[in-house]
Amino acid sequence: MSPIDPTFLLKQLEPAIRPAYLGPPASRPTAPLEQQPFDELLASAKAGRLASGRSVSTAHEGEPISPEQLQRLAVAADRAESSGAQRAVLLLDGRALVLDVATRTISEELSASSAMEKIDMAVYVPTESEQTDARPLGPPGGVAPRGVALQIEQAQQAEHRPPSAA
């Protein structure tokens, strides 16, 4: 069996994946996507620097979202999609926006009275001045996932039960 050419595989992904902003013009690759080394593209993908180029739309009646904010939301939507999320909360400039990842539509803005149901992940959307990428947010340190917490609780209860009389 002959090895598969990585360039061929990347061409199969076009136009779904395109390089995102990679820094100032001097540091951007000059070669087209299909001519860039596979290991560099893989590293860019792993670091979250590849973007689909797909935009995000809004379907809620809240405060308007600027075109610059929509661009930042599109990068965060790419990150949510690459993580396998279906619905995500995008934290943008002090706002919490619910994104349907498949349609790339902002459906609502969460408030203190909102119920968060069926949310797969939260993504922090950095401001233009921050030197960081959009990143998924995990649970706070020391908080175990629900399934793990239930197992720990059951084990602790089993330890404190008196032996059953047989």
DRENDO-1510 file (C-alpha; in Angstrom, 1 decimal, always signed):
<recs>
REC; n; res; u; v; w
REC; 1; MET; +0.0; +0.0; +0.0 .
REC; 2; SER; +1.5; +3.3; -1.0 .
REC; 3; PRO; +1.4; +6.3; +1.4 .
REC; 4; ILE; -1.3; +9.0; +0.8 .
REC; 5; ASP; +0.0; +12.4; -0.2 .
REC; 6; PRO; -0.9; +14.9; +2.6 .
REC; 7; THR; -1.4; +17.7; +0.0 .
REC; 8; PHE; -4.1; +15.5; -1.7 .
REC; 9; LEU; -5.9; +15.1; +1.6 .
REC; 10; LEU; -5.8; +18.9; +2.3 .
REC; 11; LYS; -7.2; +19.6; -1.1 .
REC; 12; GLN; -10.2; +17.5; -0.3 .
REC; 13; LEU; -11.0; +19.8; +2.6 .
REC; 14; GLU; -11.1; +22.9; +0.4 .
REC; 15; PRO; -13.0; +25.3; +0.7 .
REC; 16; ALA; -14.1; +24.3; +4.2 .
REC; 17; ILE; -10.7; +25.1; +5.8 .
REC; 18; ARG; -8.6; +28.2; +5.1 .
REC; 19; PRO; -5.8; +29.7; +7.1 .
REC; 20; ALA; -7.0; +32.4; +9.5 .
REC; 21; TYR; -5.0; +35.5; +10.4 .
REC; 22; LEU; -1.5; +34.3; +11.2 .
REC; 23; GLY; +0.1; +37.6; +12.2 .
REC; 24; PRO; +1.6; +40.5; +10.3 .
REC; 25; PRO; +2.1; +40.3; +6.5 .
REC; 26; ALA; +5.8; +39.5; +6.8 .
REC; 27; SER; +5.1; +36.3; +8.8 .
REC; 28; ARG; +2.1; +35.1; +6.7 .
REC; 29; PRO; +2.9; +32.1; +4.4 .
REC; 30; THR; +3.2; +33.2; +0.8 .
REC; 31; ALA; +2.4; +29.9; -0.6 .
REC; 32; PRO; -1.2; +28.8; -1.2 .
REC; 33; LEU; -2.8; +26.4; +1.3 .
REC; 34; GLU; -2.1; +23.3; -0.8 .
REC; 35; GLN; +1.6; +24.2; -1.2 .
REC; 36; GLN; +2.3; +24.6; +2.6 .
REC; 37; PRO; +4.0; +21.8; +4.4 .
REC; 38; PHE; +1.6; +19.4; +6.1 .
REC; 39; ASP; +3.3; +19.5; +9.4 .
REC; 40; GLU; +2.9; +23.3; +9.6 .
REC; 41; LEU; -0.8; +23.1; +8.6 .
REC; 42; LEU; -1.3; +20.5; +11.3 .
REC; 43; ALA; +0.4; +22.7; +13.9 .
REC; 44; SER; -1.8; +25.6; +12.8 .
REC; 45; ALA; -4.9; +23.5; +13.1 .
REC; 46; LYS; -3.9; +22.2; +16.5 .
REC; 47; ALA; -3.2; +25.8; +17.7 .
REC; 48; GLY; -6.6; +26.9; +16.4 .
REC; 49; ARG; -5.2; +29.2; +13.7 .
REC; 50; LEU; -7.2; +27.7; +10.8 .
REC; 51; ALA; -10.6; +29.2; +10.1 .
REC; 52; SER; -13.5; +28.1; +7.9 .
REC; 53; GLY; -14.2; +31.6; +6.7 .
REC; 54; ARG; -17.9; +31.0; +7.5 .
REC; 55; SER; -19.8; +33.9; +9.1 .
REC; 56; VAL; -22.1; +34.0; +12.1 .
REC; 57; SER; -25.6; +35.5; +12.0 .
REC; 58; THR; -27.9; +36.7; +14.7 .
REC; 59; ALA; -31.6; +35.8; +15.3 .
REC; 60; HIS; -32.2; +37.6; +18.6 .
REC; 61; GLU; -33.6; +41.0; +19.3 .
REC; 62; GLY; -31.0; +42.2; +21.8 .
REC; 63; GLU; -28.2; +44.7; +21.6 .
REC; 64; PRO; -26.8; +44.8; +18.1 .
REC; 65; ILE; -23.5; +43.0; +17.3 .
REC; 66; SER; -20.9; +45.0; +15.3 .
REC; 67; PRO; -19.2; +43.5; +12.2 .
REC; 68; GLU; -15.9; +43.4; +14.1 .
REC; 69; GLN; -17.6; +41.4; +16.9 .
REC; 70; LEU; -19.2; +39.1; +14.3 .
REC; 71; GLN; -15.7; +38.3; +12.9 .
REC; 72; ARG; -14.5; +37.4; +16.4 .
REC; 73; LEU; -17.6; +35.3; +17.0 .
REC; 74; ALA; -16.9; +33.4; +13.7 .
REC; 75; VAL; -13.4; +32.4; +15.0 .
REC; 76; ALA; -15.0; +31.2; +18.3 .
REC; 77; ALA; -17.7; +29.3; +16.3 .
REC; 78; ASP; -14.9; +27.5; +14.4 .
REC; 79; ARG; -13.3; +26.5; +17.8 .
REC; 80; ALA; -16.7; +25.3; +19.1 .
REC; 81; GLU; -17.3; +23.3; +15.9 .
REC; 82; SER; -13.9; +21.7; +15.9 .
REC; 83; SER; -14.5; +20.6; +19.5 .
REC; 84; GLY; -17.8; +18.9; +18.5 .
REC; 85; ALA; -20.2; +21.2; +20.2 .
REC; 86; GLN; -23.8; +21.6; +19.1 .
REC; 87; ARG; -24.8; +24.6; +21.2 .
REC; 88; ALA; -22.2; +26.9; +22.8 .
REC; 89; VAL; -22.2; +30.0; +25.0 .
REC; 90; LEU; -19.8; +32.6; +23.5 .
REC; 91; LEU; -18.5; +35.1; +26.1 .
REC; 92; LEU; -18.1; +38.3; +24.1 .
REC; 93; ASP; -17.3; +41.7; +25.7 .
REC; 94; GLY; -19.2; +40.9; +28.9 .
REC; 95; ARG; -22.1; +39.3; +27.1 .
REC; 96; ALA; -23.1; +35.6; +27.0 .
REC; 97; LEU; -24.5; +34.7; +23.6 .
REC; 98; VAL; -25.9; +31.2; +22.7 .
REC; 99; LEU; -24.7; +29.9; +19.4 .
REC; 100; ASP; -26.3; +27.1; +17.4 .
REC; 101; VAL; -23.1; +25.7; +16.0 .
REC; 102; ALA; -24.5; +23.8; +13.0 .
REC; 103; THR; -26.4; +26.9; +11.6 .
REC; 104; ARG; -23.8; +29.4; +13.1 .
REC; 105; THR; -26.7; +31.5; +14.4 .
REC; 106; ILE; -26.8; +33.4; +17.7 .
REC; 107; SER; -30.2; +32.5; +19.1 .
REC; 108; GLU; -30.3; +34.4; +22.3 .
REC; 109; GLU; -28.4; +36.4; +24.9 .
REC; 110; LEU; -28.3; +34.9; +28.3 .
REC; 111; SER; -29.3; +37.0; +31.4 .
REC; 112; ALA; -29.3; +36.3; +35.1 .
REC; 113; SER; -32.8; +34.8; +34.8 .
REC; 114; SER; -32.0; +32.6; +31.7 .
REC; 115; ALA; -32.0; +28.9; +32.0 .
REC; 116; MET; -29.0; +27.2; +30.4 .
REC; 117; GLU; -30.2; +24.0; +29.0 .
REC; 118; LYS; -28.4; +21.8; +26.4 .
REC; 119; ILE; -25.2; +23.8; +26.3 .
REC; 120; ASP; -22.2; +21.8; +25.2 .
REC; 121; MET; -19.4; +24.2; +25.9 .
REC; 122; ALA; -18.5; +27.8; +26.7 .
REC; 123; VAL; -15.9; +29.7; +24.6 .
REC; 124; TYR; -14.1; +32.9; +25.6 .
REC; 125; VAL; -13.9; +35.4; +22.8 .
REC; 126; PRO; -10.9; +37.7; +23.3 .
REC; 127; THR; -11.0; +41.4; +22.4 .
REC; 128; GLU; -8.9; +42.7; +19.6 .
REC; 129; SER; -6.2; +44.0; +22.0 .
REC; 130; GLU; -5.8; +40.7; +23.8 .
REC; 131; GLN; -2.9; +38.5; +22.5 .
REC; 132; THR; -4.8; +35.2; +22.9 .
REC; 133; ASP; -7.0; +33.0; +20.8 .
REC; 134; ALA; -10.6; +32.0; +21.4 .
REC; 135; ARG; -10.5; +29.2; +23.9 .
REC; 136; PRO; -13.0; +26.7; +25.3 .
REC; 137; LEU; -13.6; +27.1; +29.0 .
REC; 138; GLY; -13.7; +24.1; +31.2 .
REC; 139; PRO; -15.2; +23.6; +34.6 .
REC; 140; PRO; -13.7; +25.6; +37.5 .
REC; 141; GLY; -10.7; +23.9; +39.2 .
REC; 142; GLY; -11.7; +21.3; +41.7 .
REC; 143; VAL; -15.2; +20.7; +40.2 .
REC; 144; ALA; -15.5; +17.1; +39.0 .
REC; 145; PRO; -17.8; +16.3; +36.0 .
REC; 146; ARG; -21.3; +15.1; +37.1 .
REC; 147; GLY; -20.7; +11.4; +36.4 .
REC; 148; VAL; -17.4; +11.4; +38.4 .
REC; 149; ALA; -18.9; +13.3; +41.3 .
REC; 150; LEU; -21.8; +10.7; +41.5 .
REC; 151; GLN; -19.3; +7.9; +41.6 .
REC; 152; ILE; -17.3; +9.6; +44.3 .
REC; 153; GLU; -20.4; +10.2; +46.3 .
REC; 154; GLN; -21.6; +6.6; +46.0 .
REC; 155; ALA; -18.2; +5.3; +47.1 .
REC; 156; GLN; -18.2; +7.5; +50.1 .
REC; 157; GLN; -21.7; +6.4; +51.1 .
REC; 158; ALA; -20.6; +2.7; +50.7 .
REC; 159; GLU; -17.7; +3.3; +53.1 .
REC; 160; HIS; -20.0; +4.6; +55.8 .
REC; 161; ARG; -22.7; +1.9; +55.6 .
REC; 162; PRO; -22.6; -0.7; +58.4 .
REC; 163; PRO; -21.9; -4.2; +57.2 .
REC; 164; SER; -25.1; -6.0; +56.4 .
REC; 165; ALA; -26.1; -8.9; +58.6 .
REC; 166; ALA; -26.1; -12.2; +56.6 .
</recs>
